[in-house]
Amino acid sequence: MNPALLSAWQTWALLSASFAALTAIFAKIGVENINPDLATFIRTIVVLLAFSVLLFFTGQLAVPSAVSPKTWLFLVLSGLATGASWLCYFRALKLGPATLVAPIDKLSVVLVALFAFAFLGERPTAQGWVGIA
């Protein structure tokens, strides 16, 4: 795979997949001797701090009043869904092997395609994969 052939979104998507894979490995080791809910809380603090530093140093912090109510609503819903996903994921990793938990978790890919079709009217096309092969 030649990185020069990838579009920006494809590059970011592959990076996301790579970090998600590392997340499973790191989390499986991390929840070994701790309550999975506490592990999720610690992970959440790390994410919060990391993004705070990123936004501060890149000058991208926005005044909350500049964010529309619709944007707030959907970002809050997304945050709640993320939190629920993380809680379930860490609990599953605590109870089962990463080699089985992670692939089941990745069913989210199929669900995204179905939900995007149902709620956003999006249809996957082969054009999105141009440059990956």
ZAMARGU-4260 file (C-alpha; in steps of 0.2 Angstrom, whole numbers, plus 5000, padded with zeros to 4 digits):
<rodrens>
0) 5000/5000/5000 | 5008/5016/4994 | 5003/5031/5007 | 5004/5043/4993 | 4989/5035/4985
5) 4978/5037/5000 | 4967/5052/5003 | 4967/5061/5019 | 4952/5053/5026 | 4959/5035/5021
10) 4975/5039/5030 | 4966/5045/5046 | 4954/5030/5045 | 4969/5018/5044 | 4978/5027/5059
15) 4961/5025/5068 | 4961/5007/5065 | 4979/5005/5070 | 4976/5014/5087 | 4960/5005/5090
20) 4970/4988/5088 | 4983/4995/5101 | 4968/5000/5112 | 4962/4982/5113 | 4980/4976/5118
25) 4984/4989/5130 | 4966/4988/5138 | 4967/4969/5140 | 4983/4971/5150 | 4977/4986/5159
30) 4961/4978/5166 | 4969/4963/5172 | 4970/4968/5190 | 4957/4982/5191 | 4938/4984/5190
35) 4934/4988/5172 | 4923/5003/5176 | 4938/5011/5186 | 4949/5007/5171 | 4937/5016/5159
40) 4937/5031/5171 | 4956/5032/5171 | 4956/5030/5152 | 4943/5044/5150 | 4954/5056/5161
45) 4969/5052/5150 | 4959/5056/5134 | 4952/5072/5142 | 4969/5078/5147 | 4977/5073/5131
50) 4964/5083/5121 | 4964/5098/5132 | 4983/5099/5129 | 4981/5097/5111 | 4967/5110/5109
55) 4977/5122/5120 | 4993/5121/5111 | 4985/5122/5094 | 4974/5137/5098 | 4958/5127/5094
60) 4949/5129/5110 | 4932/5137/5106 | 4920/5147/5117 | 4906/5135/5121 | 4893/5148/5117
65) 4899/5148/5099 | 4893/5130/5098 | 4875/5128/5092 | 4862/5119/5102 | 4860/5105/5089
70) 4879/5103/5089 | 4879/5102/5108 | 4865/5089/5108 | 4873/5077/5095 | 4890/5079/5103
75) 4883/5075/5120 | 4873/5060/5113 | 4890/5054/5104 | 4899/5056/5121 | 4886/5046/5130
80) 4887/5032/5117 | 4906/5033/5118 | 4905/5031/5136 | 4893/5016/5135 | 4904/5008/5122
85) 4920/5010/5132 | 4911/5003/5148 | 4905/4988/5138 | 4921/4985/5129 | 4932/4986/5145
90) 4920/4974/5154 | 4921/4962/5139 | 4940/4963/5139 | 4940/4959/5158 | 4929/4944/5155
95) 4935/4937/5138 | 4950/4936/5127 | 4955/4951/5116 | 4956/4940/5101 | 4937/4937/5102
100) 4931/4953/5110 | 4939/4965/5097 | 4932/4957/5082 | 4914/4957/5090 | 4917/4975/5094
105) 4921/4979/5076 | 4904/4973/5071 | 4901/4992/5074 | 4908/4994/5056 | 4893/4985/5049
110) 4881/4994/5061 | 4888/5011/5056 | 4885/5006/5037 | 4867/5001/5042 | 4864/5016/5053
115) 4871/5028/5040 | 4860/5021/5027 | 4845/5021/5038 | 4847/5038/5046 | 4859/5048/5034
120) 4854/5041/5017 | 4872/5037/5014 | 4877/5022/5003 | 4894/5015/5002 | 4903/5015/4986
125) 4918/5007/4978 | 4924/5025/4975 | 4929/5027/4993 | 4941/5012/4992 | 4950/5019/4976
130) 4969/5020/4981 | 4968/5007/4994 | 4971/4992/4983
</rodrens>
